[in-house]
Amino acid sequence: MNHAFKGQCWLAALAVFSLSGGVSAAQDRPPPLPIEPTGVVESLPASYPPSWFLVHDAGFFHMGDGKVYVIDTAASTLPEQVKGTFNVSMIGNISQSVSRGEIYATETFHSRGSRGDRLDVLTIFDRQTLSPRGEVILPTGKRFMGMPERYAMVLLDNDRWLGVANFSPATSVTLVDLDTRKIIGEIPTPGCVLSYPTGKRGFSSLCADGRFLSTELKADGSLAKQTRTDPFFNSDSSPIYERPAIIGTTAYFPSVAGLVYPVDMSGAVAKVGEPWNLVPESERAENWAPAGIGLIDRDDQGRFYIIMHPGATNGSYQGGGPEVWVYDAAGKKRVLRIKLQAWGLTLAVSRGKNPVLMVVNPTDMSLEMYNTSSGDFIRTISGFGQETPLMVHGSK
C-alpha cells in the first residue's frame, strides 16, 4: 500500500470519528438561550414607597463617574434592594420634586473627558424611568462644587422655580424656570452661600459674618428685596454647620460646640431664635458634639436626628461619630440615643409613620439601617457598587 493511499484512509477514519464525536457533543449540548430584547426600560412607581432612599455616591476618587442609586431598604436581597441608578457627573447635587415627577442634578462635563471646554448643566431626570428628561445649560464655572449638600439647590414657588447655588468664589443663585426650562436670572448673594426656602417665594443664604441674607422674589422671579439679619454666631469662635434639618418652616442649625439654633423661615426674612444645648448638663463633661458630612435630618413626626461623638476636639467636627441622638424639636429634648454598629459619617431618615434611619459607615461605605422607635439595628446594605456614598436622601 502506497503512502498516499494510507494517508487518505487515515483522513477518512479521522473524519468519521470527528463526525460521530460532534454528533454526540451536539446531543449533549443544552438548547440555545432565547434572544433577550435590548433597550428595555422598566418603570418605577410615580410615588416612591417610604422605604426607598436615594444614595448619592459622589465617586470621590473618580468624580466624573458619580452616580445615584435608588435603594429599597425594606427588601432583603441585593437584586430586590437596587431599584435603579443614574449618573451625576463631577460631585453634583440632587433635589427631588414629587409634584413634577422629576429629580434634578447639577453636573459638569469636559469636551475631552478630563480636560477641554467645560459645560455645566442642570439635568432633569424622570423619577419613573431615571432617564434624562431634559437639561438647562448653566453659566460656566459658577455652580457650587464641593462635598454634596442638601441645600445647594432649592425648589421655590410650589416647585415652579429651582435655585442653584453658585460659588466661584463669588456667591449667587441661578434661578431656573422649570416650566420653560430656561434661566430667569442670577441673584447675587455676596458673602453668603447656599439657599434655604424662606417665605412665600424667597430663600435665605448663610453668611460668613454670622448672619443670614434673606432674598425676596417678585412674581416674575426677579429680585424684589434683600435683607441681612443681625449676626447670631461667630465664624471663628462659635461656628455653626450650614446643614440644617428643616421641620415645617423652622430650620434647626447645629453648632460645632453642640448648640442648635432654631430659625423661623416662615416670613420673608429669616428669624433666629434662642439656641439650646443638644447635650444634657449631666453629660457635658464627656464633651459630646455633632460631627459628620450629612450629619442631620428629620422625620415627619417633628424629630431631628444628628450624629454625635464624645471627646470633641478642634477639627473633629467632620469625622462623624458612634451614636445618633434623636430630638423632639418642639420640646427641645433628646428622646432616644441610637448606638451604631460602626462609626457613622452621614445619615438620612425615611418619611411616613414608621421611619427608618440610614447611616453611612465610612470604614467600608456600607449602609446601616436602624429602627427609629427602639434604636435597634435592622440590617446592613452593601455590595451594590457603592464606593463613596457621601450623601443619602430619604425618598419624597
C-alpha positions as CSV (number, residue, x, y, z in Angstrom):
1,M,0.0,0.0,0.0
2,N,1.5,3.3,-1.1
3,H,1.8,6.2,1.3
4,A,-0.7,8.4,-0.4
5,F,-3.4,5.7,-0.1
6,K,-2.6,5.1,3.5
7,G,-2.9,8.8,4.3
8,Q,-6.3,9.0,2.6
9,C,-7.6,6.1,4.8
10,W,-6.4,7.8,8.0
11,L,-8.1,11.1,7.0
12,A,-11.3,9.3,6.2
13,A,-11.2,7.4,9.6
14,L,-10.5,10.7,11.4
15,A,-13.4,12.4,9.7
16,V,-15.8,9.6,10.7
17,F,-14.5,9.8,14.3
18,S,-14.8,13.6,14.4
19,L,-18.3,13.5,12.9
20,S,-19.5,10.9,15.4
21,G,-18.0,12.9,18.3
22,G,-19.5,16.1,17.0
23,V,-23.0,14.5,16.8
24,S,-22.6,13.2,20.3
25,A,-21.5,16.6,21.6
26,A,-24.4,18.3,19.9
27,Q,-26.8,15.8,21.5
28,D,-25.4,16.6,25.0
29,R,-25.4,20.4,24.5
30,P,-28.4,22.3,26.0
31,P,-30.7,24.2,23.7
32,P,-29.6,27.8,22.9
33,L,-31.0,30.6,25.1
34,P,-33.7,32.8,23.7
35,I,-32.5,36.2,22.4
36,E,-33.0,38.8,25.0
37,P,-34.5,42.1,24.0
38,T,-32.3,45.2,24.4
39,G,-33.2,48.8,25.3
40,V,-35.9,47.8,27.7
41,V,-36.5,50.4,30.5
42,E,-38.5,49.4,33.5
43,S,-40.7,52.0,35.2
44,L,-40.7,52.8,38.9
45,P,-43.8,54.0,40.7
46,A,-44.7,57.7,40.4
47,S,-44.7,57.9,44.2
48,Y,-41.7,56.1,45.8
49,P,-42.5,53.9,48.9
50,P,-41.3,55.3,52.2
51,S,-38.7,52.6,52.5
52,W,-36.8,53.9,49.4
53,F,-33.7,56.1,49.6
54,L,-31.6,57.9,47.1
55,V,-27.9,57.0,47.8
56,H,-25.6,59.6,46.3
57,D,-22.2,58.1,45.5
58,A,-20.0,61.1,44.6
59,G,-17.3,58.9,43.0
60,F,-14.7,60.7,45.2
61,F,-11.7,59.1,43.6
62,H,-13.1,59.5,40.0
63,M,-15.5,62.3,40.3
64,G,-16.6,62.3,36.7
65,D,-18.4,58.9,37.3
66,G,-20.6,59.8,40.3
67,K,-24.0,58.2,40.5
68,V,-27.2,57.9,42.5
69,Y,-28.7,54.5,43.5
70,V,-32.4,54.1,44.3
71,I,-32.4,51.6,47.1
72,D,-35.4,49.8,48.7
73,T,-34.3,49.3,52.3
74,A,-37.2,47.0,53.1
75,A,-36.0,44.3,50.7
76,S,-33.8,41.5,52.0
77,T,-31.8,40.6,48.9
78,L,-29.5,42.8,46.8
79,P,-31.3,42.3,43.5
80,E,-34.5,43.4,45.2
81,Q,-32.8,46.3,47.0
82,V,-31.4,48.1,43.9
83,K,-34.3,49.6,42.0
84,G,-32.2,51.7,39.6
85,T,-29.4,54.1,39.2
86,F,-28.5,57.2,37.2
87,N,-25.2,59.1,36.8
88,V,-24.3,62.5,38.3
89,S,-21.0,63.7,37.0
90,M,-18.4,65.8,38.9
91,I,-19.6,66.0,42.5
92,G,-23.1,67.4,41.7
93,N,-26.1,67.8,43.9
94,I,-29.6,66.4,43.6
95,S,-33.1,67.6,44.6
96,Q,-36.5,65.8,44.2
97,S,-39.9,67.1,43.1
98,V,-42.8,64.7,43.6
99,S,-45.3,67.1,42.1
100,R,-43.3,67.3,38.8
101,G,-42.2,63.7,38.9
102,E,-38.6,64.8,38.5
103,I,-35.1,64.6,40.1
104,Y,-32.7,67.5,39.4
105,A,-28.9,67.2,39.3
106,T,-26.1,69.7,38.7
107,E,-23.4,68.2,36.6
108,T,-20.2,69.2,34.9
109,F,-18.6,67.8,31.7
110,H,-15.5,68.5,29.7
111,S,-15.2,68.1,25.9
112,R,-12.1,65.8,26.2
113,G,-13.3,63.9,29.3
114,S,-10.8,65.1,31.9
115,R,-9.9,68.3,30.0
116,G,-11.2,70.6,27.3
117,D,-14.1,73.0,27.2
118,R,-16.3,72.9,30.4
119,L,-20.0,72.5,30.3
120,D,-22.2,73.0,33.4
121,V,-25.8,71.7,33.2
122,L,-28.9,71.1,35.3
123,T,-30.0,67.7,34.3
124,I,-33.7,66.8,34.7
125,F,-34.3,63.1,35.4
126,D,-37.7,61.3,35.1
127,R,-38.4,59.8,38.6
128,Q,-40.1,56.7,37.0
129,T,-37.5,55.8,34.3
130,L,-34.5,57.6,35.8
131,S,-33.7,58.7,32.3
132,P,-32.8,62.3,31.4
133,R,-36.0,64.3,30.5
134,G,-34.2,67.5,29.7
135,E,-31.4,69.8,30.7
136,V,-30.7,73.5,31.2
137,I,-27.2,74.9,30.4
138,L,-25.9,76.7,33.4
139,P,-23.4,79.6,33.5
140,T,-19.9,78.1,33.1
141,G,-17.7,77.8,36.1
142,K,-20.1,79.1,38.7
143,R,-22.1,76.3,40.3
144,F,-21.2,75.1,43.8
145,M,-18.8,72.2,43.6
146,G,-17.8,70.6,46.9
147,M,-18.9,67.8,49.2
148,P,-22.6,67.1,48.5
149,E,-25.1,69.4,50.2
150,R,-28.8,69.2,50.7
151,Y,-29.3,72.9,50.1
152,A,-27.1,73.6,47.2
153,M,-30.4,73.7,45.3
154,V,-33.8,74.9,46.5
155,L,-37.3,74.4,45.0
156,L,-39.4,77.6,45.2
157,D,-43.0,78.8,44.4
158,N,-44.7,75.4,44.5
159,D,-41.8,73.8,42.6
160,R,-42.1,76.2,39.7
161,W,-38.6,77.5,40.1
162,L,-35.3,76.0,41.1
163,G,-32.5,77.9,42.6
164,V,-28.9,76.6,42.0
165,A,-26.3,77.9,44.4
166,N,-23.1,79.3,42.9
167,F,-19.6,79.6,44.4
168,S,-16.9,80.6,42.1
169,P,-15.7,82.1,44.7
170,A,-18.3,84.8,44.1
171,T,-21.6,83.7,45.6
172,S,-25.0,83.9,43.9
173,V,-28.1,81.8,43.0
174,T,-29.1,81.0,39.4
175,L,-32.9,80.8,39.2
176,V,-34.4,78.4,36.7
177,D,-38.0,78.3,35.5
178,L,-38.8,74.6,35.5
179,D,-41.9,75.1,33.2
180,T,-39.9,76.6,30.4
181,R,-36.6,75.1,31.4
182,K,-34.9,78.5,31.0
183,I,-32.8,80.6,33.3
184,I,-34.7,83.5,34.8
185,G,-31.7,85.3,36.1
186,E,-28.8,85.3,38.6
187,I,-29.2,86.8,42.0
188,P,-26.0,87.9,43.8
189,T,-25.6,86.8,47.5
190,P,-22.3,88.5,48.3
191,G,-20.6,86.8,51.2
192,C,-23.4,84.3,51.7
193,V,-23.8,80.7,50.5
194,L,-26.4,78.0,49.7
195,S,-30.2,78.6,49.8
196,Y,-32.9,77.7,52.3
197,P,-36.6,78.2,51.4
198,T,-37.9,81.3,53.1
199,G,-41.4,82.9,53.0
200,K,-43.8,82.7,50.0
201,R,-41.2,82.6,47.2
202,G,-37.8,83.5,48.7
203,F,-34.7,82.0,50.1
204,S,-32.1,82.7,52.7
205,S,-28.3,82.2,52.5
206,L,-25.8,81.8,55.3
207,C,-23.1,84.4,55.6
208,A,-19.5,84.2,56.7
209,D,-20.0,87.2,59.1
210,G,-22.6,85.2,61.2
211,R,-25.9,86.4,59.7
212,F,-28.5,85.4,57.1
213,L,-29.1,87.2,53.8
214,S,-32.9,86.8,53.0
215,T,-33.9,87.2,49.4
216,E,-37.5,88.1,48.3
217,L,-38.5,87.4,44.7
218,K,-41.2,89.1,42.6
219,A,-43.9,87.0,40.8
220,D,-41.7,87.0,37.6
221,G,-38.7,85.7,39.5
222,S,-36.8,89.0,39.6
223,L,-35.2,90.3,42.8
224,A,-37.6,92.3,45.0
225,K,-35.6,92.8,48.1
226,Q,-32.7,91.5,50.2
227,T,-32.3,91.8,54.0
228,R,-29.4,91.0,56.2
229,T,-30.2,89.8,59.7
230,D,-28.1,90.6,62.8
231,P,-25.1,88.3,63.4
232,F,-26.0,85.3,65.6
233,F,-22.7,83.3,65.5
234,N,-19.0,84.0,65.1
235,S,-17.3,82.0,62.3
236,D,-14.0,82.0,64.2
237,S,-15.1,81.3,67.8
238,S,-18.5,79.7,67.6
239,P,-19.1,78.3,64.1
240,I,-22.2,76.5,63.0
241,Y,-22.9,73.9,60.4
242,E,-24.5,75.0,57.1
243,R,-26.6,71.8,57.2
244,P,-29.9,72.2,59.0
245,A,-32.9,69.9,59.5
246,I,-36.0,71.8,58.4
247,I,-39.2,70.8,60.2
248,G,-42.2,72.7,58.8
249,T,-41.0,76.2,58.5
250,T,-38.3,76.0,61.2
251,A,-34.7,75.2,60.3
252,Y,-32.5,73.7,63.1
253,F,-28.9,74.6,62.6
254,P,-26.4,72.7,64.8
255,S,-23.2,74.3,66.0
256,V,-19.8,72.8,66.3
257,A,-19.9,73.3,70.0
258,G,-23.2,71.3,70.4
259,L,-25.9,74.0,70.4
260,V,-28.8,74.1,68.0
261,Y,-30.2,77.4,66.6
262,P,-34.0,77.3,65.6
263,V,-34.6,79.6,62.6
264,D,-38.1,80.6,61.6
265,M,-38.3,80.6,57.8
266,S,-42.0,81.3,57.5
267,G,-41.7,85.0,56.9
268,A,-39.8,86.9,54.2
269,V,-36.8,87.3,56.5
270,A,-35.1,84.5,58.5
271,K,-35.7,85.0,62.2
272,V,-33.2,83.3,64.5
273,G,-34.4,82.1,67.9
274,E,-32.6,81.3,71.1
275,P,-30.2,78.4,70.9
276,W,-30.4,75.4,73.2
277,N,-27.9,72.7,74.1
278,L,-28.0,69.3,72.5
279,V,-26.1,67.8,75.4
280,P,-27.8,67.3,78.8
281,E,-25.9,69.1,81.5
282,S,-25.0,65.8,83.3
283,E,-23.1,64.6,80.1
284,R,-21.3,67.7,79.2
285,A,-18.0,66.6,80.9
286,E,-17.8,63.9,78.2
287,N,-17.6,66.7,75.6
288,W,-20.2,65.3,73.2
289,A,-20.6,67.3,69.9
290,P,-22.1,66.9,66.4
291,A,-19.9,65.7,63.6
292,G,-20.1,64.3,60.1
293,I,-20.9,65.3,56.5
294,G,-24.7,64.7,56.1
295,L,-24.9,64.7,59.9
296,I,-28.6,65.8,60.4
297,D,-32.0,65.0,59.1
298,R,-35.7,65.0,60.2
299,D,-38.8,62.8,60.1
300,D,-42.5,63.5,59.7
301,Q,-43.1,63.4,63.5
302,G,-41.3,66.6,64.3
303,R,-38.0,65.0,65.4
304,F,-34.5,65.5,64.1
305,Y,-31.6,63.1,64.1
306,I,-27.9,64.1,64.5
307,I,-24.6,62.2,64.6
308,M,-22.7,62.8,67.8
309,H,-19.2,62.0,69.1
310,P,-17.6,62.2,72.5
311,G,-14.3,63.9,73.3
312,A,-14.7,66.5,70.7
313,T,-11.5,68.4,69.8
314,N,-10.6,71.2,67.4
315,G,-11.0,69.8,63.9
316,S,-13.1,66.7,64.8
317,Y,-16.4,68.2,63.6
318,Q,-16.2,66.4,60.2
319,G,-15.3,62.9,61.4
320,G,-18.7,61.5,62.3
321,G,-19.4,59.6,65.5
322,P,-20.6,56.4,67.2
323,E,-24.1,57.5,68.1
324,V,-27.2,59.2,66.6
325,W,-29.2,61.3,69.0
326,V,-32.9,61.9,68.3
327,Y,-34.7,65.1,69.5
328,D,-38.2,66.3,69.9
329,A,-37.6,69.6,68.3
330,A,-40.6,71.4,69.8
331,G,-39.9,70.0,73.3
332,K,-36.2,70.8,73.0
333,K,-35.2,67.4,74.4
334,R,-33.5,64.2,73.5
335,V,-35.8,61.3,73.2
336,L,-33.5,58.5,72.0
337,R,-29.8,57.5,71.8
338,I,-29.0,55.1,69.0
339,K,-25.7,53.3,69.4
340,L,-24.3,52.5,66.0
341,Q,-22.9,49.1,64.9
342,A,-20.0,51.1,63.4
343,W,-18.9,54.7,63.1
344,G,-21.4,56.9,61.2
345,L,-20.5,59.7,58.8
346,T,-23.8,60.6,57.1
347,L,-27.4,59.8,57.8
348,A,-30.9,60.2,56.3
349,V,-34.4,59.4,57.6
350,S,-37.4,58.0,55.7
351,R,-40.8,59.6,55.7
352,G,-44.1,58.1,57.0
353,K,-45.4,56.9,60.3
354,N,-42.7,54.4,60.9
355,P,-39.5,56.0,59.7
356,V,-36.2,54.1,59.5
357,L,-32.7,55.6,59.8
358,M,-29.9,55.0,57.3
359,V,-26.3,55.7,58.4
360,V,-23.2,55.5,56.1
361,N,-20.3,53.6,57.7
362,P,-17.1,55.3,56.5
363,T,-15.0,52.2,57.1
364,D,-16.4,50.2,54.3
365,M,-19.0,52.7,53.0
366,S,-21.9,50.3,53.7
367,L,-25.3,51.4,54.7
368,E,-26.7,50.5,58.2
369,M,-30.4,50.6,58.9
370,Y,-32.0,51.3,62.3
371,N,-35.5,51.3,63.8
372,T,-36.2,54.8,65.0
373,S,-38.6,53.8,67.7
374,S,-36.3,51.4,69.5
375,G,-32.9,52.2,68.1
376,D,-32.5,48.5,67.1
377,F,-30.2,47.6,64.3
378,I,-32.1,46.2,61.3
379,R,-29.6,45.2,58.6
380,T,-26.5,46.3,56.6
381,I,-26.9,47.0,52.8
382,S,-23.7,46.8,50.7
383,G,-22.2,45.3,47.6
384,F,-24.4,47.2,45.2
385,G,-21.4,49.0,43.7
386,Q,-21.0,51.8,46.3
387,E,-17.7,53.4,46.7
388,T,-18.2,56.8,48.5
389,P,-21.9,57.4,49.3
390,L,-21.2,60.7,51.0
391,M,-24.8,61.8,50.9
392,V,-28.1,59.9,51.3
393,H,-31.7,61.1,51.0
394,G,-35.0,59.7,52.1
395,S,-37.3,59.5,49.1
396,K,-40.1,62.0,48.7
